[in-house]
């Protein structure tokens, strides 16, 4: 914290390293604390941190991209607007499959929270025209069973839709634990 500018400069240099381990360290080194800001270690400033992660958005290493995406997802909790704007900028600047993957994983919590901009940024459209016509689950589903949901698009135009669902897994203590996926 006493040498912030010098530290961020070094981290930015590390983001351009030929080693995927050093590039990942650049992302992990400025990742916000998982449990919130600590009085002695406050969250890093968004501007510099998001800039440093920028070149890593389409890194050839999934190991690095996963760190960048997790980093964005962490920041989205406190600054959803900044993360959405960053994802949009990166997708426009670098429309590669790698950048798309990083954006999708970096926005996953916003998608699960029902943010309307996040799925739209990822290419989903027309969700307001989708209805669940059949939901056959009326009892507990055993491991190995298949559940089929019927989704109907009531609009005449074609859409790319993201469907998010939650499955409650029963733990050993008998309590249900929700797990969602898209």
C-alpha positions as CSV (number, residue, x, y, z in Angstrom):
1,X,0.0,0.0,0.0
2,X,2.9,2.3,0.6
3,X,4.3,1.8,-2.9
4,X,1.1,1.5,-4.9
5,X,2.2,3.1,-8.2
6,X,5.4,1.1,-8.2
7,X,3.6,-2.1,-7.4
8,X,0.9,-1.5,-10.2
9,X,3.7,-0.8,-12.7
10,X,5.4,-4.1,-11.8
11,X,2.1,-6.0,-12.0
12,X,1.4,-4.4,-15.4
13,X,4.9,-5.6,-16.6
14,X,4.1,-9.1,-15.3
15,X,0.9,-9.2,-17.3
16,X,3.1,-9.1,-20.5
17,X,5.4,-11.9,-19.4
18,X,6.0,-14.9,-21.7
19,X,5.2,-17.2,-18.7
20,X,1.6,-18.0,-18.1
21,X,2.4,-18.4,-14.4
22,X,3.7,-14.9,-14.1
23,X,0.7,-13.5,-16.1
24,X,-1.7,-15.3,-13.8
25,X,0.2,-13.8,-10.8
26,X,-0.5,-10.4,-12.3
27,X,-4.2,-11.1,-12.2
28,X,-4.2,-12.8,-8.8
29,X,-1.9,-10.2,-7.2
30,X,-4.6,-7.5,-7.6
31,X,-7.6,-9.6,-6.9
32,X,-9.9,-8.2,-4.3
33,X,-10.2,-10.0,-0.9
34,X,-12.9,-12.6,-0.9
35,X,-14.4,-11.5,2.4
36,X,-14.4,-7.8,1.7
37,X,-11.9,-5.0,2.3
38,X,-9.5,-5.4,5.2
39,X,-8.5,-2.1,7.0
40,X,-4.9,-2.8,6.2
41,X,-5.5,-4.1,2.7
42,X,-8.3,-2.2,1.0
43,X,-9.5,-3.3,-2.4
44,X,-7.3,-2.0,-5.2
45,X,-8.5,0.9,-7.3
46,X,-10.7,-0.3,-10.2
47,X,-9.1,1.8,-12.9
48,X,-5.6,0.5,-12.8
49,X,-6.6,-3.0,-11.9
50,X,-9.1,-3.3,-14.8
51,X,-6.5,-1.8,-17.2
52,X,-3.9,-4.4,-16.1
53,X,-6.3,-7.3,-16.7
54,X,-7.2,-5.9,-20.1
55,X,-4.4,-7.5,-22.1
56,X,-5.1,-10.8,-20.4
57,X,-8.8,-10.9,-21.6
58,X,-7.9,-13.1,-24.5
59,X,-4.8,-14.8,-23.1
60,X,-3.9,-18.1,-24.8
61,X,-3.8,-19.8,-21.4
62,X,-7.1,-20.8,-19.9
63,X,-5.3,-20.8,-16.6
64,X,-4.8,-17.0,-16.9
65,X,-8.2,-16.3,-18.4
66,X,-9.9,-18.1,-15.5
67,X,-8.1,-15.9,-13.0
68,X,-9.1,-12.8,-14.9
69,X,-12.7,-13.9,-15.1
70,X,-12.8,-14.8,-11.4
71,X,-11.3,-11.4,-10.7
72,X,-14.1,-9.6,-12.7
73,X,-16.7,-11.7,-11.0
74,X,-15.3,-10.7,-7.5
75,X,-15.4,-7.0,-8.5
76,X,-19.0,-7.3,-9.9
77,X,-20.3,-7.8,-6.4
78,X,-19.4,-4.2,-5.5
79,X,-19.2,-2.5,-8.9
80,X,-21.5,-4.2,-11.4
81,X,-21.6,-1.2,-13.7
82,X,-17.8,-1.0,-14.0
83,X,-17.6,-4.7,-14.8
84,X,-20.4,-4.5,-17.4
85,X,-18.7,-1.5,-19.0
86,X,-15.3,-3.3,-19.0
87,X,-16.8,-6.5,-20.5
88,X,-18.5,-4.5,-23.2
89,X,-15.3,-2.6,-24.1
90,X,-13.3,-5.8,-24.2
91,X,-15.8,-7.7,-26.3
92,X,-15.8,-4.8,-28.8
93,X,-12.1,-4.4,-28.8
94,X,-11.2,-8.1,-29.0
95,X,-14.1,-10.2,-30.4
96,X,-12.3,-13.6,-29.9
97,X,-13.6,-16.8,-28.4
98,X,-11.1,-16.4,-25.6
99,X,-12.5,-12.9,-24.7
100,X,-16.0,-14.2,-25.0
101,X,-15.2,-17.0,-22.6
102,X,-13.6,-14.6,-20.1
103,X,-16.6,-12.2,-20.3
104,X,-19.1,-15.1,-19.8
105,X,-17.3,-16.4,-16.7
106,X,-16.6,-12.9,-15.4
107,X,-20.3,-12.0,-15.6
108,X,-21.7,-15.3,-14.2
109,X,-22.8,-13.9,-10.8
110,X,-24.6,-10.9,-12.5
111,X,-26.4,-13.4,-14.8
112,X,-27.5,-15.5,-11.8
113,X,-28.6,-12.4,-9.9
114,X,-30.9,-11.6,-12.8
115,X,-29.1,-8.6,-14.2
116,X,-30.6,-7.9,-17.6
117,X,-27.5,-6.3,-19.2
118,X,-25.2,-9.2,-18.5
119,X,-26.9,-11.9,-20.7
120,X,-27.6,-9.3,-23.4
121,X,-23.9,-8.5,-23.4
122,X,-23.2,-12.2,-24.0
123,X,-25.6,-12.3,-26.9
124,X,-28.8,-13.4,-25.3
125,X,-32.0,-11.6,-26.5
126,X,-35.8,-12.0,-26.3
127,X,-36.0,-13.5,-22.8
128,X,-39.2,-11.8,-22.2
129,X,-40.8,-13.9,-25.0
130,X,-39.8,-17.3,-23.5
131,X,-42.3,-19.3,-21.4
132,X,-41.9,-22.6,-19.6
133,X,-44.7,-24.7,-21.1
134,X,-43.9,-27.9,-19.2
135,X,-42.2,-28.3,-15.8
136,X,-42.6,-32.0,-15.0
137,X,-40.7,-32.0,-11.7
138,X,-43.2,-32.6,-8.9
139,X,-41.1,-34.8,-6.7
140,X,-37.4,-35.4,-5.8
141,X,-35.4,-36.6,-8.8
142,X,-33.0,-39.5,-8.2
143,X,-29.4,-39.4,-9.4
144,X,-29.3,-40.5,-13.0
145,X,-32.8,-39.5,-13.8
146,X,-33.5,-37.1,-16.7
147,X,-35.6,-34.0,-16.4
148,X,-36.8,-32.3,-19.6
149,X,-38.1,-28.7,-19.6
150,X,-40.0,-27.3,-22.5
151,X,-39.2,-23.7,-23.2
152,X,-41.4,-21.9,-25.9
153,X,-40.3,-18.7,-27.7
154,X,-43.6,-16.8,-28.3
155,X,-41.9,-14.3,-30.6
156,X,-41.6,-14.9,-34.3
157,X,-38.0,-13.7,-34.4
158,X,-35.2,-16.1,-33.5
159,X,-33.4,-15.5,-30.2
160,X,-30.4,-16.7,-28.3
161,X,-31.6,-17.3,-24.8
162,X,-29.8,-18.1,-21.6
163,X,-31.8,-20.3,-19.2
164,X,-30.6,-20.3,-15.6
165,X,-31.9,-23.0,-13.3
166,X,-31.3,-24.0,-9.7
167,X,-31.0,-27.6,-8.4
168,X,-31.3,-28.3,-4.7
169,X,-28.9,-31.0,-3.7
170,X,-29.7,-32.8,-0.5
171,X,-26.6,-33.0,1.8
172,X,-25.8,-35.6,4.3
173,X,-27.5,-33.6,7.1
174,X,-30.7,-33.7,5.1
175,X,-30.8,-30.0,4.2
176,X,-31.0,-28.8,0.6
177,X,-28.2,-26.7,-0.9
178,X,-29.0,-24.8,-4.1
179,X,-26.6,-25.0,-7.0
180,X,-27.4,-23.0,-10.1
181,X,-26.1,-23.2,-13.7
182,X,-26.8,-21.8,-17.1
